[in-house]
Amino acid sequence: MSEIVVHSGGQLEASTHSAADDWPQEAIDFANELAAHYPHGDPLPALAGAWIARQKTVNTRGTYIRQFRVWDQYARSRGAHPLEAQFPLAEAFSRYLETAPTMRSVKGGKRGEKAPVGPPRSDSARANLMSACSSFHAYAVRARREGSDPFELVARPDLEQGDSSTRGSTEKESVLLLAAARADSPRAYALLLAMYSMALRLDSALSARVEDLGYDEGHRTLNVRLKGGRRKRKAVPPATGHAIDLYLDGRSEGPLFQTAAGRALDPKYVWTLVRRLADKAGIKNAATFHPHVLKHDAVTHALAAPGAKLHVVQDFADHKDPRTTRLYDQKSNRLDSSPGYGIAARIAEQLADEPPA
């Protein structure tokens, strides 16, 4: 990899031979952000930028940037350099995450202003954050051919493999949400219906282009980019295709879901949109509703359908492992079928025949 020169002022030096020339903009911006905190020539900004650049999707790059930023700020606050961090500091960071408040938008504050007033991260969020940190350090070890990953031996939260922290909706609530989206705008309806009926992740929906629409053996299709960067043609149900056609109104190119200026929708906008529509629809968990709930609900409802087959739903959900599909099996369905109901009913029936003590 060509050397990346960092100015003391925190800007990457323009060079026709710099590896950064081929980086996504968010990787360059993050390297510049880090360069403002480290002395001239420090390898961390360039390593972090290169690590972000190698991630395949915008969503993954954005997530890793946010996660690594937490570790970098923690290490510097303890007077340590991340590249020189050892196991004890990484373990202390793990304990810190158990109680550290999360950032939340300041009500009535400036645009984008946030404060550490949110609840601590969930077990899965802490596990994901430490996994990202470990990914960076493993990359740094390979790139520098020295050092070690301080997170390699740090215990991760013990996650329950048969559960999902996402709180889903009933099919009736999904209908109400989609009705609210239809009343809002053709774009909102097409977007939410596509994410629900095709089990799409938000980044897959927002990276899709009109040119990715097509046909295969009589089926309307959309060639989507999945998690990890792989591509897959997914079936577009007729109702969803009709909603998309009404929204496109003859448009034949560009982002499938775009702004008035022709740019792909911003994920933050969609988060705000679905939460507003969930509230309008009267969804019980509207305060915590987010775009991934749409896919979660789609998989949950597909699994709950009569005659549902796990391998078919697994393919619909784009999961490599059937255990991942099971994670989307909403708690309410398992609660409905709990053997405890039958046990208690039989006991109650027998107790009714017993004379009082």
C-alpha positions as a printed Julia matrix, in Angstrom:
357×3 Matrix{Float64}:
   0.0     0.0     0.0
   1.35    3.41   -0.92
   2.23    5.69    1.95
  -0.47    8.18    2.88
   0.93   11.47    4.1
  -1.07   13.33    6.76
  -0.6    17.04    7.35
  -0.36   18.23   10.94
  -3.5    20.25   10.29
  -5.42   17.02    9.86
  -5.84   16.85    6.08
  -4.69   14.04    3.82
  -2.07   15.27    1.38
  -3.22   15.05   -2.23
  -0.99   12.69   -4.18
  -1.44   10.99   -7.51
   0.09    7.86   -5.95
  -1.88    7.81   -2.71
  -3.97    4.74   -1.95
  -6.58    7.15   -0.59
  -7.39    8.18   -4.17
  -9.53    5.06   -4.44
 -11.18    5.32   -1.05
 -14.87    6.1    -0.55
 -15.38    9.67    0.67
 -16.44    8.59    4.15
 -13.11    6.78    4.61
 -11.19    9.91    3.62
 -13.31   12.07    5.91
 -12.77    9.71    8.85
  -9.01    9.59    8.29
  -8.95   13.38    8.27
 -11.06   13.47   11.43
  -8.59   11.21   13.23
  -5.58   13.08   11.85
  -6.68   16.16   13.77
  -6.05   14.27   17.04
  -2.69   12.7    16.25
   0.76   14.12   15.43
   2.09   14.39   11.9
   3.14   11.0    10.55
   1.13    8.95   13.04
  -0.01    5.77   11.25
  -3.42    5.48   12.91
  -5.48    7.83   10.65
  -4.26    6.16    7.46
  -4.76    2.65    8.88
  -8.27    3.46   10.08
  -9.13    5.07    6.74
  -7.85    2.06    4.8
  -9.77   -0.29    7.1
 -12.99    1.65    6.56
 -12.37    1.81    2.8
 -12.21   -1.98    2.5
 -15.72   -2.43    3.92
 -18.08   -3.28    1.08
 -21.17   -1.21    1.81
 -21.94    2.35    2.87
 -23.96    1.06    5.8
 -21.09   -1.08    7.12
 -18.59    1.74    6.68
 -20.82    4.16    8.58
 -21.43    1.67   11.38
 -17.72    0.85   11.77
 -16.82    4.55   11.85
 -19.28    5.2    14.67
 -18.1     2.15   16.59
 -14.37    2.78   16.23
 -14.87    6.42   17.2
 -16.08    5.25   20.64
 -12.95    3.14   21.19
 -10.6     5.85   19.91
 -12.1     8.49   22.18
 -12.0     6.14   25.17
  -8.35    5.22   24.61
  -7.28    8.85   24.22
  -9.24    9.84   27.34
  -7.14    7.27   29.24
  -3.91    8.65   27.82
  -3.37    5.63   25.56
  -2.74    5.26   21.86
  -5.11    2.68   20.3
  -2.27    1.01   18.37
  -0.35    0.53   21.62
  -3.34   -0.66   23.65
  -3.0    -3.97   25.47
  -5.54   -6.47   26.76
  -6.15   -4.73   30.15
  -7.27   -1.51   28.45
  -9.53   -3.36   26.01
 -11.08   -5.29   28.9
 -11.6    -2.06   30.85
 -13.28   -0.61   27.75
 -15.62   -3.61   27.71
 -16.62   -2.94   31.31
 -17.01    0.78   30.55
 -19.54    0.0    27.8
 -21.77   -1.85   30.26
 -22.73    1.39   32.02
 -21.72    4.21   29.64
 -24.71    6.26   28.42
 -25.36    6.41   24.7
 -25.64    9.58   22.66
 -29.11   10.99   22.08
 -30.34   14.05   20.18
 -30.8    17.1    22.38
 -34.43   18.15   22.39
 -34.6    21.78   21.37
 -30.87   21.86   20.66
 -28.99   22.7    17.5
 -29.32   20.52   14.44
 -27.3    17.34   14.98
 -26.54   18.19   18.61
 -26.3    15.11   20.84
 -25.59   14.41   24.48
 -24.68   11.24   26.48
 -28.09   10.81   28.08
 -29.33    7.55   26.51
 -29.43    4.12   28.17
 -26.32    1.89   28.08
 -25.84   -0.3    25.02
 -27.54   -3.67   24.81
 -25.53   -6.88   24.95
 -25.73   -7.26   21.18
 -24.69   -3.63   20.59
 -21.65   -4.06   22.87
 -20.74   -7.32   21.15
 -20.96   -5.65   17.73
 -18.88   -2.68   18.86
 -16.1    -4.86   20.24
 -16.21   -7.0    17.12
 -15.62   -3.87   15.02
 -12.68   -2.86   17.24
 -11.2    -6.33   16.92
 -11.65   -6.16   13.13
  -9.64   -2.92   13.01
  -6.81   -4.23   15.18
  -6.6    -7.5    13.22
  -6.32   -5.4    10.06
  -3.66   -3.16   11.65
  -1.61   -6.21   12.69
  -1.64   -7.55    9.13
  -0.9    -4.16    7.56
   1.98   -3.28    9.94
   3.19   -6.86   10.47
   3.57   -6.11   14.15
   1.51   -5.75   17.3
  -1.52   -7.75   18.43
  -5.28   -7.47   18.73
  -6.03   -6.34   22.33
  -9.66   -7.48   21.93
  -8.81  -11.05   20.95
  -9.24  -12.4    24.48
 -11.85   -9.94   25.75
 -15.03  -11.79   26.72
 -18.01  -10.76   24.61
 -21.57  -10.61   25.98
 -23.22  -14.03   26.04
 -26.03  -13.55   23.55
 -29.09  -15.75   23.49
 -29.02  -17.35   20.05
 -32.74  -18.06   19.96
 -33.89  -14.5    20.45
 -33.88  -11.13   18.76
 -33.79   -7.81   20.58
 -35.94   -6.22   17.88
 -39.53   -5.68   18.98
 -41.76   -6.43   16.04
 -45.34   -5.76   15.02
 -48.39   -7.85   14.33
 -49.6    -8.22   10.75
 -52.47   -5.87   11.57
 -49.98   -3.25   12.78
 -47.97   -3.7     9.58
 -51.15   -3.01    7.57
 -51.75    0.15    9.59
 -48.16    1.29    9.05
 -48.36    0.73    5.29
 -51.7     2.52    5.18
 -50.07    5.5     6.88
 -47.22    5.38    4.35
 -49.7     5.27    1.44
 -51.48    8.33    2.8
 -48.15   10.12    3.26
 -46.71    9.9    -0.27
 -46.16    7.5    -3.2
 -42.44    7.39   -2.33
 -43.02    6.49    1.32
 -45.5     3.78    0.37
 -43.27    2.25   -2.33
 -40.25    2.28   -0.03
 -41.91    0.74    3.03
 -43.86   -1.8     1.0
 -40.69   -2.87   -0.81
 -38.74   -3.24    2.44
 -41.56   -5.26    4.03
 -42.69   -7.45    1.12
 -39.13   -8.16   -0.08
 -37.45   -8.39    3.35
 -34.96   -5.66    2.43
 -32.36   -4.12    4.68
 -32.33   -0.33    4.6
 -28.95   -0.12    2.87
 -30.13   -2.59    0.2
 -33.21   -0.49   -0.51
 -31.33    2.8    -0.64
 -28.5     1.48   -2.82
 -30.93    0.08   -5.42
 -31.26    1.85   -8.74
 -34.11    1.97  -11.25
 -31.8     0.16  -13.68
 -31.72   -2.8   -11.24
 -35.39   -3.55  -11.96
 -35.98   -6.33  -14.46
 -37.83   -9.52  -15.37
 -36.95  -13.21  -15.09
 -39.24  -15.99  -16.33
 -42.3   -13.81  -15.88
 -41.29  -12.48  -12.49
 -40.63   -8.82  -11.8
 -37.21   -8.64  -10.14
 -34.85   -6.26   -8.37
 -31.11   -6.93   -8.37
 -30.19   -5.85   -4.84
 -26.9    -5.52   -3.02
 -27.0    -7.59    0.15
 -25.02   -7.44    3.37
 -21.37   -8.08    2.61
 -21.65   -6.71   -0.94
 -23.02   -9.79   -2.72
 -25.78   -9.38   -5.3
 -29.08  -11.22   -5.6
 -32.17  -10.93   -7.76
 -35.27  -10.79   -5.59
 -38.87  -11.18   -6.65
 -40.94   -7.99   -6.64
 -44.55   -8.84   -5.7
 -47.17   -7.36   -8.07
 -48.57   -4.93   -5.47
 -45.06   -3.72   -4.7
 -44.19   -3.37   -8.37
 -47.36   -1.35   -8.93
 -46.5     0.97   -6.02
 -42.98    1.43   -7.4
 -44.27    2.19  -10.9
 -46.69    4.79   -9.55
 -43.89    6.42   -7.6
 -41.4     6.37  -10.52
 -44.01    7.83  -12.88
 -41.96    6.88  -15.93
 -38.5     7.61  -14.51
 -36.03    5.08  -15.96
 -32.73    5.81  -14.25
 -31.12    6.96  -11.02
 -31.54    5.81   -7.42
 -34.74    3.81   -7.0
 -35.71    5.89   -3.96
 -34.37    9.39   -4.37
 -34.71   12.98   -3.21
 -36.16   15.78   -5.34
 -32.55   16.63   -6.26
 -31.95   13.12   -7.62
 -29.78   11.79   -4.78
 -30.39    8.54   -2.91
 -32.42    9.0     0.25
 -30.41    9.52    3.42
 -30.74    6.7     6.01
 -31.38    9.24    8.77
 -34.35   10.59    6.83
 -35.82    7.09    6.51
 -35.36    6.47   10.25
 -37.3     9.65   10.97
 -39.92    8.75    8.36
 -40.71    5.25    9.64
 -40.84    6.42   13.25
 -43.22    9.24   12.33
 -45.44    6.88   10.34
 -45.37    4.27   13.12
 -46.56    6.91   15.54
 -49.26    8.05   13.12
 -50.39    4.43   12.68
 -50.64    3.92   16.44
 -48.0     1.2    16.59
 -47.37    0.24   20.23
 -43.59    0.32   19.87
 -43.56    3.49   17.74
 -41.03    5.18   20.04
 -38.42    2.52   19.21
 -39.57    1.65   15.67
 -36.78    1.66   13.07
 -36.38    0.56    9.44
 -35.03   -2.92   10.22
 -38.3    -3.74   12.0
 -39.87   -3.98    8.54
 -37.59   -6.84    7.54
 -37.87   -8.39   10.99
 -41.66   -8.36   10.71
 -41.63   -9.75    7.17
 -39.54  -12.76    8.22
 -41.56  -13.23   11.41
 -44.89  -13.15    9.58
 -43.56  -15.47    6.86
 -42.47  -18.01    9.49
 -45.86  -17.79   11.19
 -47.81  -18.49    7.99
 -49.49  -21.93    7.72
 -47.18  -24.44    6.07
 -44.15  -22.13    6.23
 -40.85  -23.87    5.54
 -37.71  -22.6     7.22
 -35.45  -23.01    4.17
 -37.87  -21.03    1.96
 -38.11  -18.18    4.47
 -34.33  -18.32    4.92
 -33.87  -17.66    1.2
 -36.49  -14.88    1.3
 -34.59  -13.26    4.19
 -31.2   -13.63    2.4
 -29.67  -15.48    5.35
 -26.77  -17.86    4.86
 -27.48  -19.71    8.11
 -30.97  -20.97    9.12
 -30.14  -20.08   12.73
 -30.09  -16.44   11.68
 -33.61  -16.8    10.29
 -34.72  -18.27   13.59
 -33.49  -15.13   15.34
 -36.22  -13.23   13.53
 -38.91  -15.55   14.87
 -40.81  -12.98   16.9
 -41.26  -13.67   20.59
 -45.03  -13.28   20.41
 -45.33  -16.35   18.17
 -43.31  -18.46   20.58
 -45.4   -17.09   23.44
 -48.62  -18.04   21.65
 -47.43  -21.62   21.29
 -45.92  -21.96   24.76
 -46.61  -25.45   26.2
 -47.15  -23.68   29.51
 -50.66  -22.7    28.47
 -51.66  -26.32   27.98
 -49.96  -27.43   31.19
 -51.68  -24.75   33.26
 -55.07  -25.43   31.66
 -54.87  -29.16   32.4
 -53.76  -28.53   35.98
 -56.55  -25.99   36.49
 -59.1   -28.48   35.15
 -57.93  -31.2    37.53
 -57.77  -28.8    40.48
 -61.38  -27.86   39.84
 -62.38  -31.49   40.57
 -60.42  -31.55   43.83
 -62.31  -30.62   47.0
 -60.98  -27.49   48.76
 -58.45  -28.17   51.53
